[in-house]
Amino acid sequence: MPYRTIHWVKLEKRLLNDPRFYLMRPSAQLIYMKLLMVAGHFDNKITRDMAVLKSILRETREVSDLEKDILDIQNNFPKFLANKHFYYFKEFK
């Protein structure tokens, strides 16, 4: 496997002690981590099309459940933003 195609996303272990993270439902915690990986892969441009996003995240639950988790993430992490076309993380490098 050529290393030039590998994207890295750094997860800080202090996230485990962050009340914004551990007070979210476990499904929202998992979606948050998956969204970080997707942001790394797609240059921080995460589609807002829920059907496509559900597929990208390999999500088996209903779209409404995914929307609830994303809303939960947005409420807890103000740097997870949305514009007309994409979700994105502010200051994502």
C-alpha positions as CSV (number, residue, x, y, z in Angstrom):
1,M,0.0,0.0,0.0
2,P,1.5,3.3,-1.0
3,Y,1.8,5.7,2.0
4,R,1.0,8.8,0.0
5,T,-2.7,7.9,0.0
6,I,-2.9,7.5,3.8
7,H,-4.7,10.3,5.7
8,W,-4.1,10.8,9.4
9,V,-6.6,12.2,11.9
10,K,-5.3,12.9,15.4
11,L,-7.5,12.0,18.3
12,E,-6.5,13.5,21.6
13,K,-6.9,11.3,24.6
14,R,-8.3,14.3,26.6
15,L,-11.5,13.8,24.6
16,L,-12.3,11.0,27.0
17,N,-12.3,13.5,29.8
18,D,-14.3,16.1,27.9
19,P,-17.8,16.3,29.3
20,R,-19.1,17.5,25.9
21,F,-18.0,14.2,24.5
22,Y,-18.8,11.6,27.2
23,L,-22.2,13.1,28.0
24,M,-23.3,12.5,24.4
25,R,-25.1,9.2,23.5
26,P,-22.6,6.5,22.5
27,S,-24.0,6.6,18.9
28,A,-23.2,10.4,18.7
29,Q,-19.7,9.7,20.1
30,L,-19.1,7.2,17.3
31,I,-20.5,9.5,14.6
32,Y,-18.3,12.3,15.9
33,M,-15.2,10.2,15.5
34,K,-16.3,9.0,12.1
35,L,-17.0,12.6,11.0
36,L,-13.4,13.5,11.9
37,M,-12.1,10.7,9.7
38,V,-14.4,11.7,6.8
39,A,-13.3,15.3,7.2
40,G,-9.7,14.2,6.9
41,H,-10.5,12.2,3.7
42,F,-12.6,14.8,2.0
43,D,-10.6,18.0,2.8
44,N,-13.0,19.0,5.6
45,K,-16.0,19.1,3.3
46,I,-18.6,16.6,4.6
47,T,-21.7,16.4,2.5
48,R,-25.1,17.5,4.0
49,D,-27.0,15.0,1.9
50,M,-28.1,12.6,4.6
51,A,-28.5,9.6,2.3
52,V,-25.0,10.0,1.0
53,L,-23.6,10.7,4.5
54,K,-25.4,7.6,5.9
55,S,-23.6,5.5,3.2
56,I,-20.2,7.1,3.8
57,L,-20.5,6.5,7.6
58,R,-21.7,2.9,7.0
59,E,-24.6,3.8,9.2
60,T,-27.4,1.2,9.5
61,R,-29.9,3.3,11.6
62,E,-32.5,5.6,10.2
63,V,-31.6,8.9,8.7
64,S,-33.6,10.6,11.5
65,D,-31.3,9.0,14.1
66,L,-28.2,10.2,12.2
67,E,-29.7,13.7,12.1
68,K,-30.3,13.6,15.9
69,D,-26.7,12.6,16.5
70,I,-25.3,15.4,14.2
71,L,-27.5,17.9,16.0
72,D,-26.2,16.6,19.3
73,I,-22.6,17.0,18.0
74,Q,-23.3,20.6,16.8
75,N,-24.8,21.5,20.2
76,N,-21.8,20.1,22.1
77,F,-19.0,21.1,19.7
78,P,-19.4,24.6,18.4
79,K,-16.5,24.2,16.0
80,F,-18.5,21.6,14.0
81,L,-20.3,23.9,11.6
82,A,-22.5,23.7,8.5
83,N,-22.9,25.9,5.5
84,K,-25.3,25.5,2.6
85,H,-23.6,22.5,1.1
86,F,-21.2,21.0,3.7
87,Y,-20.5,20.2,7.3
88,Y,-17.0,21.1,8.4
89,F,-14.8,21.5,11.4
90,K,-13.5,25.0,12.1
91,E,-9.7,25.2,12.3
92,F,-9.4,21.6,11.0
93,K,-5.8,21.0,9.8
